[in-house]
Structure formats: structure tokens, C-alpha cells
């Protein structure tokens, strides 16, 4: 009987932990319901699905950034998603995400998959530390999260492509993925360092090389792979 009580108590504790894991609440408002894009959102994506992704992406970001306690995270209690009749793709302001109904309408392909990736990117902006970091790095980390979640877009650059390490978005995401291969949890540690300030020297502290050295080695690695493929005769 004592064992039964103990198992029941343990089950309640586990349930409490699981329920408390994500105490953030989410809301979705379609302000563009009368537009073709707003109607496509309702028909092919929906508010219920969007709330689920907002919640699951939060859990994923906390895990990836190693933000295991409330003290590790920003103090955000509620995140609002708005589907608006606007140009562009999406943007985030503090705890509000605004997504474009026009982008949803005009996207050719699996719009639900694409929109999921957009939400992972934008939710990263809600949670990441970015005190003084270059805009390209901020956007690159957001796309890195999208990449690791498995929602990269088919039109992204390939590894090794790009002109600058801080070019942003997919270019910087691919570079950060390379850096993370050199030191596991590099991106999580980099994000944590940016809680108070930013310095390019963070790359030296974590990887013992300047960011420019790392970029050069990253480019050389993939340029060498491309040359090897070309010389092998697999590509005419």
C-alpha cells in the first residue's frame, strides 16, 4: 500500500513538473480574416496549430539555449501572434509576433511547414539575449534555431556559401552550425554571453580563434569539398 501511495505521489510530482515547464500563455489574432491571405491562414494553418507551435518552439528554444530555469530566461509571460495584412514575412517586437497574410497567400509550396519555420525564427527573437549584438548575428541565431528544429527553407544557401559571417539569416545560421560542430553547445554559450553585452572576442573565448579566422576556415572547408566533387567528375 505504501508503494502505491509513493507511485501516486511521484506521478503527481511529474505531472506538476510537466505542467510548469511552459507557464507562458499564447494568443493568436487574425486581423486579416477578410483578405485572401487571412482566409488561407484559417484554412491551411489555423490558430490552434499556431498556438501549439508557439508553445513547442518555446520548449525547443529553452532546451537549445540551455535555459533550464526561469532565472536563465527573459521574463515573458504571454506571447501574442498577429496575422496582419502587411508586406514582408514577419517581425517581432518584444513579446508580439506579426506575420504577413500576404506572404502566406503568395507562398507556393507547403505553407504550413514554411509558417512553422517562420514561427520558430520569430519565437527565438522573443527569447534570445541580444544586448549589442550585430543584427546579422541576431537573425543568424534565429535561423540557426529554425535549422536545428528541422524547418529550414528549400531556398536557403548551402553550407559554405555567403560573403560575410554576419550576413545574417541562412548564411550566418550555416556558419553557426559549423562553429557548434567545433564546440558542442557553442550557440547556447554565445547566446548566454550576450545577456549583458556583445563582443567579437566571445568567439575567441569559446573557440580560441577570431571570428574572421573561423569564417575563413569555414569557407575553405566547403570550397575544398566542392572542388573535390568537381574533380571527381560527378558534376559535368
N, C-alpha and C positions, 0 to 999 in steps of 0.2 A: 504493500500500500504506500509505503514511504517512497518507493521508487516511482510509482505512478504520479504522486504529488510532485516529485522532483522533475520528472519529464514534463509535466504540465507547466511548472514554473519556468523551466528552460524554454519551452515553446513560447510562452508569453513574453519572455525577455527577448527572444529572437524576433518575434513579431514587432515588439516595440522598437527595436533597433532598426528593422527594415522600414517601419513607418516613419521613423525620424531621420532616415538617411537623406531624404529630399523633402524638406519642410517648405520649400519655395512653392508658391502658387502661380498659376499661369492663366492668362485670358487671351482670347482671340476675337478680334473685331474686324469684320469685313465692311469697310467703309465704301467699297466699290461694287456692291452687290448688283447694281443696275448696269454695270459695264460687262462686256464680253469676258474680260479677264476675271472679274469678280465672280461671274457665273461659272467659269471654268474652274476657279478655285473651289467653289462649293461642290461642283460635280465630280472633280477628279482628285481633290486633295482633302478638303474638309477641315472644319475647326477641331473636331475630336482627334483626328490624326495629328494635326499640328500641335495640339496640347501634349499629346503623347511624345512627340519628337522633342519638344521644348524640355520636357522632363527627362527623357532618356539622354539627350545631349548634355544636359547639366551633369548628370551622373558620370557620363563618359569623360567630360572635361575635368571634373574633380579628380577622377581616377588618374587621367593622363598627367595632370599638373601636380599630382600627389597632394591635393588639398583635402586632407583627411578629416580635418576638424573645422569648426566654424571660425576659429582664430586664423586659419590659413586662407580664408576666402574673403571676398568683398561682402559687405553687409547688404545683401539684396534679398528682400522678402517676397517680391512679386515681379514677374516679367510679363509685359504686355506685347502682344503681336498685333499689328495693324496691317491689313491688306488695303493698300491705297491706290487710287488711280494716279500714278505718277510715272515719270521716266526712270531709267536706271534699273537696278536689280533689287537692292535692299540697302538699308543703312541702320545703324544702331546708335541711339542716344541714351546713355545711362542704362536704364532698365526697360527701354522701349525699343522694339524692333519694328521697322516699317518695311514692308515688302511690296514690290511693284506688281499690280494686277496686269499691267501692260506686258511686263516680262513674262508672266505666266501665260497670257494669251498668245504671245508670239513665239513661245518656246516650242521648237519642233523636236520631239523625242519623248522620253519618259519624264514627264513634267513632275510627277510625284517624287521620283528619285532625285531629280535636279533640285527641287524645292527642299527636300530633306537635307541635301548638302549645303544649300544656302543657309538653312536654319542652324546647322552645326557651326558654320562660319560665323554667323551673327551672334549666336549664343557665346562663342568664345570671346567676342568683344565685351559681353556682359561681365565675364568672369576673369579675364586675363588682367595681369598687372602691366601697366604701360607708362609708367612715370618717366617721361622724357625720351622714350624710345622713338627711333625713326619710324615714320608712317609705313614705310615698306616692310619693316620688321614686324610691326603690329599686324599688318594684313597677311604677311607670310606665316605667322604663327597661327592665325585663324584658318588659313588654308591647310596648314600642316595638320591641325586637328581634323579637318574635313578629310584629308588624305588618310590619316590613321583610322578614321571611323569607317572607311571604305566607300566614301561618297565623292571621290574626285570626279571631275567632269571629263568627258571624252576629248574636249578641245584644249586640255592643259598641255603645257610644254612637256617634253621628255626630260628625264634626268640629264644634267649637264648643259642644258640649253639656258639661254639668258645672257644679259650683258653685265649685270651687277648683282652682288649678293643681296643688296637691299632694294632690288627692283620691285619686290612685293608679290603678293598673291602666289600663283603657282610656282614662279621662278624661285622665290625665297623659300617656299614650302619644300621644294625638292632639295634645296641646299641644306635646310634644317634637318631634313630626313637623313642626309649624308652625315651631318655633324652628330646626329643622335646615334648613328651606327658606330661612331668612334668612341662615344661615351654614353652608355645607356642612361636614360632619363636626363640627357643634356637639356632638352627643351623645357622640361619641368624645372630644372635648376635655374636655367636662364630666366624663365618667367618669374620665379621666386625672387631672383636678384633685382628684377625691375620693379619690385614693390615700392621702393623708396626713390630710386634714381636709375639712370642708364649710363653705361659706358661701353665702348667697343672693347675695352680691356676685359670685359666679362668672358669673352671668347678665350683670351689668354689664360685667365684664371681657371677655366673649366677644361680647356683642351691644349694648353701650353703652346698655342700658336695664335698669331694675329688673325683676324677675320679675313684679311686680304690674302694671307698665306693659305688659309683653309679654302678660300674661293678658288685660288689658282690650282691647288691640288685637286679640288673637286672637278674643275673644268678639265684638267689633264687626265683624270681617271676616265671620264666618259668620252673624251676625244680619242683617247687611246683605244677604247672599246669599239668606237665607230670605225677607226682606221683598220682595226683587226678584222672587222666584218667585211669591209670593202676589199681588203687584200685577200680575203679568203675566197672571194668570188661568188659569195651568196647574193650579192646585190650587183646587178649589171649597171 
